[in-house]
Amino acid sequence: MKNILTLILYAILISGCSFFPDHGEGGMAEYQYSSLSPVMPSEPLEPKHGLRFEWKLAAHHLDILVLEGAERCFPAMVILAKRMQDRIVRELQGGLNLDAANDLIIQRTTLERLEKQLDAIQGSSVCISLEVVDYQSTADLAVKIYGLLNTDNQFAFNSYAVNPKYMNRLAEAATLLHDLTQYNLHITGHADIIGSIKFNQELSLARANQVKRYLQIFGITPSRLSVTAVGSSDPLLEGSYPHIRLTNRRVSIELIKTDTHDKIVKKGKQ
């Protein structure tokens, strides 16, 4: 009898406590729910059902934006919006209705902003399908990528938050880099002349790491990315005028060919 009870207990432990998410999906608290259970006709309506309806509206809104090109033009925002959708589902499944309500407000605001940004660039050449671009050679494509990675107006004063326009350039460059696996990226952070040496060194490193983070989000593997920082010691332009300091708040990114370690440098800039 004792052996039978032991076997039953062992079977319960094996069947009831051995379910885990797939590798890379996080712990049990981060398990991804793709949908919510439907409301049955006999089930009394409660506040949580209204939240479920709001979640479905947000999910449909996000799906429409993706179909209109939001994932190509603003991939980082779409990724964050999808993660928020999953988070709200977990909150509703766990009975955290107040948390879900607050996150739904944030999600609606995010989707409205994403829709406005998408409307603003539709019909322009800011975000086009990359497949229609015909480059004459790999070198031409590398120069194009270099220009995207090293565009101006990247950061605000005393901030390492990436300017949304520059984030779009990073996303486009990352998409082009997917097929150019022979190139790695070396990211150097910079700061303007305002601030102490120590502060500017830390700020420039934070900027470089933030750009590295977004490039990883956009699909560039960490092994292809390296980071350094020089503070305000290597300005692109000399001077203290506001427009000069804006230009010097930047990262400079070099394309390094892995077989020859040649740097692809845009003509006229270093």
N, C-alpha and C positions, 0 to 999 in steps of 0.2 A: 504493500500500500504506500509506503514511504517513497519507494522508487517511482511509482505512478504519479504521485503528487509532484515529485521533483521534475519529471518529464513534462507535466502540464505547465508548471511554472516556467520552465525553460522555453517551452513553445510560445507562451504568452510574451515573454521577454523578447524572443526573436521576432515574432510577428508584429508586436505592438510598438517596439522601440528601435526598429532598424530602418525607418524611413528617413532619408536625408536628401536634400536637394543635390542636383548634379554638381560636379566640381566646377567652381567658379561662380556659382549662383549665390554664394553667401550662406550664412547660418539660417536656422529655422525662422528667425524673426524677419529675414529678408526674402522669404519664399515668395515667388511671383504668382499672383492670382491674375488670370487673364479676363475673368468675368465674374459677375455676381449671380447668385441664384435668383430665379424669377419670383415675383410676388404671386402667390396663389390666390384665386378668387375668394376663397374662404378665409384668407388671412386678414385680420384687422389692420387697417392702415395706421402706421406710426411715423414719427419724424424721420426714422432711418430710411423709410421707403422714398420719401422726398429726396433724401440725399443720394439714394441709388439712382433715381431719375436724373438728378443733376449730374451725377458721374457719367451716365450714359450720354447725356447731351454733350458733355465735355469731350468724351471719347469720340463721338461722331464729328465734332468740330475739329479735333486734331486730325482725324482720318481725312477730312476734306482738305485741310491745309497741306497735308503730306501729298495728296493727289495733285494739288496745285503747284507743287514744287518746293514746299517749305523745307523738306529734308535735304534738298540739294543746295538751297540758298542759305539756310540757317541751321546747319546740322546740329550745332551745340544746343540751341534752344529746343529743337525737336527731341533730342536725347533727354534733356532735363524734363520736358513736358511728359514724355513717356514714363520716366521714372516716378514723376509725381502721380500719374494715373495709377501705377502699381501700388504706390504708397497709400493712396486714398482707399483702394480696394482692401488692403491689409487692415487699415483702420476700421473700415465698415465691418469686415469679417470679425474683428476683435471687439466690436461694440464701442469703439472710441469715436462716438458720433460728433462730439464737439471738435475734436482734432480734425476729423474728416471735413466738417463744415468750414473750418478755417482754411484748410488746404484747398478746398474747392474754390474759395474766394481768390486765393493766390493763383490757382490754375486758370480761372476765368480771365483774370487780369493778364496773365502770361499769354494766353491764346489770343486775346484781343490785341495785345501789342505785336504778337507774331503776325497776325492777319494784316495789321496796318503796315508793318515793315514789308510784307510780301506784296501788298498792293502798291507800295511806293516804288518797288524795283521792277514790277512786271512791265514788260514792254521796253525795258532799257537793256543795255548791254552789261549791266552790273553783274547779273547772274544768268548765264546762258548755259545751255547744255554743252558739256565739255566734249561730247562725242563729235560735234560738228566742226570742231577746230582741226585744221590739217596743218601740222608742223612739218617743215621741210626736213628736219634732222633732229636727232637727240640733243645736239648742242643748242639748237633754237629753242627747244622745249625747256632746257635747263636755264637758259637766259630768261625765259618767260617766268619760270618758277622763282628765280632769284628776284625778279622785279616784284612779284606778289609778296614774297617774304620780307622784303626790305622797303616797303612803301612807308610814306611819312604818316604822322599823326597817329601814333600807336597808343600813347598813354597820357592821362591827365597829370597835373602837378601833384607830386607826393603820392602817387598811386601806382599800384602794379596791376590794376584791373585793365583788361584788354579792351581797347576801343572796339565797339561793335563792327564798324566798317573794316578794321584790321582783322577782326576775327573771321569775317567773310573771306578775306584774302587768304588767311591761313587755311581755311577749309578748301578753297579752290586749289591752292598749292598742294595740299595733302592728297587731294584726289588725283592730280597730275603725277604725283610722286609714287603712287601705288605701283605703277608699272616700271618705274625707274629704280629698281632695287640696287643698282650699282652706286647710288648716291646716298651718303649719310649727311646729316645736318649738324653743324656746330653753331650753337646759339650763344651770343655774347650780350650780356645785359649792360645798359648804359643809363646814366642819369645826367641831369643838367647841373649847372654850377652852384645852384642854391643848396645849402646844407653842408653838414660836416663830411669829412672823408669817410668816416665809419658809417654814417647814415646812408650816404649815397652808394657805398659798396653793398650794403645790405639790401637797399631798394633795388639796385640794378640786378642783383642776384635773384630777388623775388620776381622781377619782371621776366628774366630768362626762364625761371622755373615755371612761371605761369604760362608762357608761350609753349614750353615743352609739354605741359599738361594738356593744353588744347590740341596740340599736334597728335598726342597719343589718343585723345578722344576721337580725333578725325581719322584714326586708323594707322598712324605711323608707329611702328614697333619701338619700344624704348631702346633697344640695342642700336638703332640708327641715329639716336639723339645724344648729343653731349652738350654740357652747359659750362659757361664761365661768366665772370662779371668783372668789369673794370671801373665801376663807379662813374665819376665825371672826368676821368683822366684821358679819355680818347674821344673828344667831341667830334661830331661830323662837321659842325660849323663853329667858328670862333665868335664869341660875343655874348652879351647878356640881354639882348632884346627879347621880348616875349616870343616872337615867332622863331627865333633861333633856339631858345630854350625848349620850345615845343618840338622842334626837329631833333634835338639831342636827347629827348626822353624817348628811348627806343631800345630795341634789340637789333643787332646785326646778325644775319644768318648766312653762313657760308655753306655751299654745296661741295662736299668732298667726295671725289670719285674713289671708291674703295680699292680699285686695283692700282691706281697711280698716285692717289692722294692729291690729285690736282684740284685746285680751287677754281670754281666757276664764278668769276667776278663780273658784275655788270660793267659794261664799258663806261668809263668816266667816273665810277664810284668805287670806293673800297670799303 
